């Protein structure tokens, strides 16, 4: 763990801070996770500005809704079955997800079932890449790094958490997301992650919908490193299946 000197300046950060304070005031754990934290850690080099904020908590979806109702914060419960509630704070969307463990992915895209849990360390194990598994407490400003994402940020590597083949078998879109993140961040895919994608590239045809594939491709083409991204798509074998 380490302490960050993070000054909350954007409307998005202030919205995320408000929700985190609300949940912690009710006795729940509350962390900022995902891209916002990752991008903050590398922002001095890449000048990245995140467009969304994700919060992970041990509060169940019902408990999240109760807390938001009490604070008169609007929300949408579109992903409640998977533990997701979208709060709207001063027009800024804040996605709140309960810590969870996941069952089988029979369709190679979404878990058949989820189990809500209390341990953020177990929650981290079901995430995709190490650099997306930071847990930052915005009140104490302490950063937790359960999958050694800091190491990979320094090495500029994109690495699947745990067994890369298992991560892909759970959700085939992670292959394309990996190429997109490597392109945007200027990172290399870690060798075992690269090899796993190469052996499973064909899965992208059966498991990811056209809109989700297009969304990732559009982001690759919008990147200043798009030529690198196109080359990587060919090298890794995805280009011929999408």
C-alpha positions as CSV (number, residue, x, y, z in Angstrom):
1,X,0.0,0.0,0.0
2,X,1.1,3.6,-0.5
3,X,-0.3,7.1,0.2
4,X,-1.1,9.3,-2.8
5,X,-1.1,13.1,-2.9
6,X,-4.3,13.2,-5.0
7,X,-6.1,16.5,-5.2
8,X,-9.6,16.1,-6.4
9,X,-10.3,18.8,-8.9
10,X,-12.7,17.4,-11.6
11,X,-16.4,17.1,-11.2
12,X,-16.1,13.4,-11.7
13,X,-13.6,13.0,-8.9
14,X,-15.8,15.2,-6.6
15,X,-18.8,13.0,-7.5
16,X,-16.8,9.8,-6.7
17,X,-15.6,11.3,-3.4
18,X,-19.2,12.1,-2.4
19,X,-20.4,8.6,-3.0
20,X,-17.3,7.0,-1.3
21,X,-17.9,9.2,1.8
22,X,-21.6,8.3,1.8
23,X,-20.9,4.5,1.7
24,X,-18.1,4.7,4.3
25,X,-20.4,6.8,6.6
26,X,-22.8,3.8,6.5
27,X,-20.0,1.4,7.6
28,X,-19.1,0.0,4.2
29,X,-15.7,-0.3,2.4
30,X,-15.5,1.9,-0.6
31,X,-12.7,2.2,-3.2
32,X,-12.1,3.9,-6.5
33,X,-11.1,1.2,-8.9
34,X,-10.2,0.7,-12.6
35,X,-9.2,3.1,-15.3
36,X,-9.5,6.3,-13.3
37,X,-6.9,5.2,-10.7
38,X,-4.6,3.7,-13.4
39,X,-4.8,6.8,-15.5
40,X,-4.0,9.0,-12.5
41,X,-0.9,7.0,-11.8
42,X,0.4,7.5,-15.3
43,X,-1.1,10.9,-16.1
44,X,2.1,12.8,-15.8
45,X,3.5,10.8,-18.7
46,X,0.4,10.4,-20.9
47,X,-1.8,13.3,-19.9
48,X,-4.8,11.1,-19.8
49,X,-8.1,12.4,-18.5
50,X,-10.6,9.6,-17.6
51,X,-14.3,10.0,-18.5
52,X,-15.8,7.6,-16.0
53,X,-15.4,6.5,-12.4
54,X,-16.0,3.2,-10.8
55,X,-16.4,2.4,-7.1
56,X,-16.1,-1.1,-5.5
57,X,-17.8,-1.7,-2.2
58,X,-18.8,-4.5,0.1
59,X,-22.3,-3.0,0.3
60,X,-24.9,-5.1,-1.4
61,X,-26.9,-3.5,-4.3
62,X,-29.9,-3.2,-1.9
63,X,-27.7,-1.5,0.7
64,X,-26.2,0.8,-2.0
65,X,-29.7,1.8,-3.1
66,X,-30.8,2.5,0.5
67,X,-27.8,4.7,1.1
68,X,-28.4,6.7,-2.1
69,X,-32.1,7.0,-1.3
70,X,-31.3,8.4,2.1
71,X,-28.9,11.0,0.5
72,X,-31.4,11.8,-2.2
73,X,-29.0,10.8,-5.0
74,X,-30.5,9.6,-8.2
75,X,-29.5,6.2,-9.6
76,X,-30.2,3.6,-12.1
77,X,-30.2,-0.1,-11.3
78,X,-29.7,-1.5,-14.8
79,X,-27.0,-4.0,-13.7
80,X,-28.3,-4.9,-10.3
81,X,-28.2,-8.6,-11.0
82,X,-24.4,-8.3,-11.4
83,X,-24.1,-6.0,-8.4
84,X,-23.9,-2.7,-10.4
85,X,-25.8,0.5,-9.5
86,X,-25.2,3.7,-11.5
87,X,-25.4,6.8,-9.3
88,X,-25.9,10.3,-10.9
89,X,-24.1,13.0,-8.9
90,X,-24.4,16.5,-10.4
91,X,-24.7,15.0,-13.8
92,X,-21.6,12.8,-13.3
93,X,-22.2,9.0,-13.6
94,X,-20.6,7.0,-10.8
95,X,-20.7,3.2,-11.3
96,X,-20.9,1.3,-8.0
97,X,-20.2,-2.4,-8.0
98,X,-20.4,-4.8,-5.1
99,X,-17.3,-7.0,-4.4
100,X,-18.1,-10.3,-6.1
101,X,-16.9,-13.8,-7.0
102,X,-18.1,-15.1,-10.4
103,X,-19.3,-18.5,-11.6
104,X,-18.9,-20.1,-15.0
105,X,-19.0,-18.1,-18.2
106,X,-20.9,-20.5,-20.3
107,X,-21.3,-17.9,-23.1
108,X,-17.7,-16.7,-22.8
109,X,-19.0,-13.2,-22.1
110,X,-20.9,-12.9,-18.9
111,X,-20.9,-15.0,-15.7
112,X,-23.8,-17.3,-15.2
113,X,-24.1,-16.2,-11.6
114,X,-22.3,-13.9,-9.2
115,X,-21.8,-14.2,-5.4
116,X,-21.5,-11.0,-3.4
117,X,-18.5,-11.1,-1.0
118,X,-16.8,-8.9,1.6
119,X,-13.1,-9.2,0.6
120,X,-11.7,-6.8,-1.9
121,X,-8.7,-9.1,-2.3
122,X,-11.0,-11.9,-3.7
123,X,-12.8,-9.3,-5.8
124,X,-9.5,-8.3,-7.4
125,X,-8.9,-11.9,-8.7
126,X,-11.8,-11.8,-11.0
127,X,-10.7,-8.6,-12.8
128,X,-9.0,-8.5,-16.2
129,X,-5.6,-6.8,-16.1
130,X,-3.2,-6.0,-13.2
131,X,-3.2,-2.3,-14.1
132,X,-7.0,-2.3,-13.7
133,X,-7.0,-3.8,-10.3
134,X,-5.9,-0.9,-8.1
135,X,-8.1,-0.1,-5.1
136,X,-7.9,3.5,-3.9
137,X,-9.5,4.8,-0.8
138,X,-10.3,8.4,-1.6
139,X,-10.8,9.4,2.0
140,X,-7.5,8.0,3.5
141,X,-5.8,8.4,0.1
142,X,-4.3,5.0,0.5
143,X,-3.7,2.9,-2.7
144,X,-3.9,-0.9,-2.5
145,X,-2.2,-3.0,-5.2
146,X,-3.2,-6.6,-4.7
147,X,-2.1,-7.9,-8.2
148,X,1.2,-5.9,-8.5
149,X,-0.1,-3.5,-11.0
150,X,2.5,-0.9,-10.0
151,X,5.2,-3.2,-11.2
152,X,3.6,-3.6,-14.6
153,X,2.9,0.1,-14.9
154,X,6.7,0.7,-14.4
155,X,7.5,-2.0,-16.9
156,X,4.8,-0.7,-19.3
157,X,3.3,-4.2,-19.5
158,X,-0.3,-5.2,-19.9
159,X,-0.7,-8.5,-18.0
160,X,-3.8,-10.6,-17.4
161,X,-4.5,-11.4,-13.7
162,X,-3.8,-15.1,-12.9
163,X,-4.1,-17.5,-15.8
164,X,-4.5,-15.5,-19.1
165,X,-6.3,-18.4,-20.8
166,X,-8.9,-18.5,-18.0
167,X,-9.4,-14.8,-18.2
168,X,-10.0,-15.0,-22.0
169,X,-12.3,-18.1,-21.7
170,X,-14.4,-16.1,-19.2
171,X,-14.8,-13.1,-21.5
172,X,-13.4,-13.2,-25.1
173,X,-13.8,-9.4,-25.4
174,X,-10.9,-9.1,-23.0
175,X,-8.6,-9.9,-25.9
176,X,-9.7,-6.9,-28.0
177,X,-9.7,-4.7,-24.8
178,X,-6.1,-5.8,-24.2
179,X,-5.1,-4.7,-27.7
180,X,-7.0,-1.4,-27.2
181,X,-5.4,-0.6,-23.8
182,X,-1.9,-1.6,-25.1
183,X,-2.4,0.8,-28.0
184,X,-3.8,3.7,-25.9
185,X,-1.2,3.4,-23.2
186,X,1.8,2.5,-25.4
187,X,2.3,-0.7,-23.4
188,X,3.4,-4.1,-24.6
189,X,1.3,-7.2,-24.0
190,X,3.1,-9.5,-21.5
191,X,4.4,-12.6,-23.3
192,X,2.0,-15.1,-21.7
193,X,-0.9,-12.8,-22.3
194,X,0.1,-12.3,-25.9
195,X,0.4,-16.1,-26.4
196,X,-2.9,-16.8,-24.8
197,X,-4.7,-14.3,-27.1
198,X,-3.0,-15.8,-30.2
199,X,-4.3,-19.3,-29.4
200,X,-7.8,-18.1,-28.7
201,X,-8.3,-15.3,-31.2
202,X,-11.1,-17.2,-33.0
203,X,-13.3,-17.0,-29.9
204,X,-14.0,-13.3,-30.6
205,X,-16.4,-14.3,-33.4
206,X,-18.7,-16.4,-31.2
207,X,-18.8,-14.4,-28.0
208,X,-18.6,-10.7,-28.5
209,X,-21.4,-8.7,-30.2
210,X,-20.8,-6.4,-33.1
211,X,-21.5,-3.2,-31.2
212,X,-19.0,-4.1,-28.4
213,X,-16.3,-5.1,-31.0
214,X,-16.9,-1.9,-32.9
215,X,-16.6,0.2,-29.8
216,X,-13.2,-1.2,-29.0
217,X,-12.0,-0.9,-32.6
218,X,-13.2,2.7,-32.8
219,X,-11.1,3.5,-29.7
220,X,-8.1,1.8,-31.3
221,X,-8.5,3.9,-34.5
222,X,-9.0,7.1,-32.4
223,X,-5.7,6.5,-30.6
224,X,-2.6,8.4,-31.7
225,X,-0.9,5.0,-31.8
226,X,-3.6,3.5,-34.1
227,X,-1.0,2.1,-36.6
228,X,0.6,0.2,-33.7
229,X,-2.8,-1.1,-32.7
230,X,-3.6,-2.2,-36.3
231,X,-0.2,-4.0,-36.5
232,X,-0.8,-5.7,-33.1
233,X,-4.3,-6.9,-34.2
234,X,-2.6,-8.6,-37.2
235,X,0.3,-10.0,-35.2
236,X,-1.9,-11.5,-32.5
237,X,-4.4,-13.1,-35.0
238,X,-7.5,-11.1,-34.1
239,X,-7.7,-9.1,-37.4
240,X,-8.8,-12.1,-39.5
241,X,-11.7,-12.9,-37.1
242,X,-13.2,-9.4,-36.7
